[in-house]
Structures are given as structure tokens and as C-alpha cells.
Amino acid sequence: MTSDNRKRVLILDDDEKERTMFGSWLIEEGYSVTHTANASDAISLHRKNPFDVAVIELALGNFNGFEAFAALRRGTSPPKVIATSKSSRTPAEVHLKMARHLGAHETLAKPFTSTQLLATVRALLHE
């Protein structure tokens, strides 16, 4: 068993390039990062070993990010949630406003910078 005390961050995004980039930013800052494109996998991973923060893309192609968000918030030990969205058929602002209304701790419209993501994670973890 490891004595890894790093904060755990889950990234749920169906864009592999963005998922990898966000994960790299967080790993460089010392966070333990798991990422997936699949919402049901994200829910399962969190149930097995809860994350401190979940970065969730709301407009997923294969599974609604809002459903994953709701499932994680309903579970035991819910993570702090950073909802992300990019404009598509629905403007990002609409998705992010809905997420705030549903209890997201923070929201970020894409594209965002490493500085914005890291500052948001640190603030949520009170670092």
C-alpha cells in the first residue's frame, strides 16, 4: 500500500488531446490524475476510490456529462466539481449556468489556460 497523500483529480472529457493536456498540467503541479472519456467509467472509478476534484466536460458525445455530474454528486464522498464546456450547438455559457444551478463548485469555459485550471483546483482544495 502506498503512502501517496497527493490530492486526486478525475478528468472526464471525450477530447483526448484536451484530457491529456489538462492531466499534464495537473501532474506537473503534483496532483494524482486519472482521466477517462467514458462517464460510466468515471462514476465507477470514483465509487472505488473517491476523487477530491472532478473536472467534467458537460457536452460529451457518447454520454451526457450532466448525468455523470449528477451521479458523482449523489454518491458518498462527492468530489468538488469543476464543470467545463465548449460552445457547440448550445453556447458554453448555457451549459455552465445550468451546472452552477445544479451545484457545480466552479465552471470554466473552453478554451482555458493552465493558470486558470490550476488556480481553480487550488481554490477548491484550499491550497
MOZI-V490998 format. One record per backbone hydrogen bond with DSSP energy under -1.0 kcal/mol. NH is the residue of the N-H (numbers start at 1). CO is the residue of the C=O. E is the energy in kcal/mol with one decimal. If there is no record, write none. Layout:
# MOZI-V490998
NH;CO;E
NH;CO;E
This chain:
# MOZI-V490998
9;32;-3.0
10;53;-2.6
11;34;-2.5
12;55;-3.0
13;36;-2.0
19;15;-2.9
20;16;-2.5
21;17;-2.2
22;18;-3.1
23;19;-2.3
24;20;-2.4
25;21;-2.2
26;22;-2.0
27;23;-2.8
28;24;-2.4
30;27;-2.0
31;26;-2.2
32;7;-2.5
34;9;-2.3
36;11;-2.4
42;38;-2.1
43;39;-2.3
44;40;-2.2
45;41;-3.2
46;42;-2.1
47;43;-2.1
48;44;-1.9
49;45;-2.0
52;8;-1.8
53;8;-1.8
54;80;-2.9
55;10;-3.4
56;82;-2.4
57;12;-2.7
58;84;-2.7
60;58;-1.1
65;58;-1.5
68;64;-1.4
69;65;-2.6
70;66;-2.6
71;67;-2.3
72;68;-2.6
73;69;-2.1
74;70;-1.8
75;71;-1.2
80;52;-2.6
82;54;-2.9
83;106;-2.5
84;56;-3.1
85;108;-1.3
88;90;-1.7
94;91;-1.1
95;91;-1.3
96;92;-2.7
97;93;-2.2
98;94;-2.1
99;95;-2.4
100;96;-2.4
101;97;-2.1
102;98;-1.8
103;100;-1.1
104;99;-2.7
105;81;-1.2
106;81;-1.8
108;83;-2.5
110;85;-3.0
117;113;-2.2
118;114;-2.9
119;115;-2.2
120;116;-1.9
121;117;-2.5
122;118;-2.6
123;119;-2.2
124;120;-2.2
125;121;-1.9
126;123;-1.0
127;122;-2.9
